[in-house]
Amino acid sequence: MKTKILLLALLLCLAQFVNGQTTDTPFYKHHFGIVASPTLQKVFINNSSLPVGLIYKRQGNGNGMFRSTLIGSQNSYDHIANQSTEHDYETTLKGFSVQLTGGYEWHMPLNGKWVIYYGAEAGPNYGWNISEYQNSFLNSSGQGSISHSQQYRTFGAIIRPFSGIAYQVTDRLYIATETAVVASLSRTKNKMTDEQISSVNQSSTETERTYTTDRSNINYKPISNISLLMRF
């Protein structure tokens, strides 16, 4: 009998605790914020900048939420080296990448501040990069230049099951981080151009090569992204 009374008292206390958590936390349907995603950092060739973007979540039924994320990055690099009076070297790199995903997640509140969640999302991505190298020379035979250009266009898609943990800073503001398994499939179109110009015989030669590469990959990302969101 005493055991039953203790169990009943425990259940009543637990119910009161859960009810207190749900009533103390205001309900907000929309979540919007910024996200930094190291996931894309090495997907595209010559892309070393940290991708950042926007994330939107909308409360569904129960503890479920629809989500959509737009992430992009761009990089540029220009270096000129005058190693001697006869040679000038210039290297230029530039590019960008963008990814759009949509998915769904389920929340499991731990207490008034912490929430764990899990879900999955998928979507397309695109990247463009170009690298150029030029060697200009001047000697007793004349002047000229040798240049090399390589351009990449990448089309792909990802599927990303994830789990995360969120901490509520205020009633409206919270931060979250996620771990994920990222499965990606992409096709890259490569175009390489070589050109040589000489003032000795006023000649110019140019060669061009194109090829396509397909890649598929599955990676585990311990820290897939970090986000800061506002609820309203």
N, C-alpha and C positions, 0 to 999 in steps of 0.2 A: 504493500500500500504506500509506504514511504517513497519507494522508487517511482511509483506512478505520479505521486504528487510532485516529486523533484523534476521528473520529465516534463510534466505539464507546466511547471513554473519556468523551466528552461525554454520551452516553446513559446510561452507568453513573452518572456524577455526578448527572445530572438525576433518575434513578430513585431514587437514594439521598436526594436532597433532598426529593422528593415523599413518600417513605416516612417520612422524618424528620418532615415536617410533619404527616402524618396520625397518626403514633403519639404525637407530643408533645401533640396537642390532644385532651383528653378528649371523649368522646361524651356529649351530653346530649339527651334526646328532647324535653323540654318547655321552652318559652321563654315567659316571662310578664313584663309590664312596663307602664309608663305611656307615654302618647303625647300630644303636643300637636299639634293639627292646624289650621293657619291656613286650610285648604281651606274649612271651613264658615263662616269668619268673616263673610262678607257674603252668604251664601246666603239667610238669612232676614232679613226686613225688621226694622229697629231692633235687630238683634243685633250688638253690637260687642265682645262678650267673646270671649276666646280659648278655643276648644273644647279640652277635655282628656278623656282617657278611658283605657281599658285595652286592651291588645293581647295576644293569645295565639297562639303558633305551636307546631306539632307536627311533628317530623321525620318525613318520609315516606320513600319509597325513594330511595336515592342522595342527590343534593344537593337534593331537593325538600322543601318544607315547606307544610303547610296553615296557614292563618292566619285569625283572626277578630278584629275590632276593634269596640269599643263606645265611641262618642264623644258627649259631651253638653256643653251650656253653658247658662248662665242669666244673665240680666241684669236689673237693676232701677235705676230712677232716679226721684227725687222732688224737685221743686223748687217752692218757694213764693216769690213775689215780691210785696212790698207796695210798689207803685210810688206809691201815693197813699193818702190816708185814705178815698177813695171806691171804690177798686178793689183786689181781691186776686186774684192769678193763681196757679194751681196746675197743674203739669204732672207727670203720672205715666206712667212707662213700665215695663213688666215683660214677661218672656217666657222661653222656654226652647227648646232644640232638641236632638234626639237622632238618632244615625245608627248603624246596625248593618250591618257588611259582612263578607263571607267571601270567601276566594280562595285562591290558590296562588302560590308563588314558587320560583324556582330560584337556587341559590347557585353562585358561581364564586370559590373562594378565591384570593387574590393571594399571600399569605404567611401567616406565623403570626399576624398582627395584623389585616390588612385583608381584607374580603370584599366583592365586588360581587354584586348580585342583581337580579332582575327578575321581574315577574309581573303579575297582574291580580286585582281584586276587585270585587264589586258588592253592592248591598244597598239597603234602604229608608231613608228619613229622614222625620222629622216635626218641625214647629215650630209654636209658638203664641206670639203676641205681642199685646199690647193697649196702646194709648196713650190717655190721657185728659187733657183740658184743661178747666179750669173758671175762669170769670171771675165773681167775686162782686162786686156793686156796691151802693153805698148813696148816695143823693142826696136832694134835696128832694122828689122824686116818690115815694120809697119805696125798697125794696130788692128785690133779685132776683139771678138767676144765669143764666149762659149756659154750657152744657157741651157738649163734643164728645167722642165716644168712637169709636175705630176698633179693630176686632179682626181678626186674621189667623190662619188655620189653614192650614198648608202640608203637603201630602202629596207625597212625591216618591221618586225612586230615582236612584242614580248607578252608572256603570260607570267604573272607574278602573285603566287600565294604568299601571304604575309601574316605575321602576328606582331602586336605592338603593345606598348604600355603608355598611358597618358597620365599626366599630373595636372590637377586643376589649381592654377595659381590664384584666380579669383572666380567669382560666379560665371563670368563670361570668357575669361582668358585661360587657355591651357596649352601645355607643350606635350609633344608626343614623339616617340622614336619607334622605329620598326625594324624587324629582322625579316628577311625574305629569301625565297628561292626564286631566281630569275631565269626563265627559259626564253632564249632569244633565237630568232631566225632572221637572217639578213642577206641581202645581195648588194655587192659593191661593184660599180662600174668605174674602171680605172682608165685614165687617158694620160699617156706620157708623150711629151714633145721635147726633142733635142734640136738645137739650132746652133750653127757655127757661122760666124761672119768674119771675113778677112779683107783687109784693105790692100793686100799685096796684089791680088788679081781680081779685086772687086767681086769676090764670090760669096755666095750664101747657100748653105745646105740645111735642109730641115727634114727630120724624120719624125713620124708619129706612129704610136702603137696604142692599141686599146685591148682590154681584156676584162673579163667579168669573174668575180669570185663569190662563192656562196659559203655562208658560215652558219652553223648552228651550235648553240652552247647552253649549258646549264650551270649556273653558279649559285653558291650560297653566299649571301651578303649579311654578315653579322649586324652591321649598321647600314640598313638600306636607305633610310632617309630620316631627317629630323624636321619637325614642323612646329610652327607657332600659329594657333588658331584662335579666332574670336567667335563666340556664339551670339546669335541674335534671333 
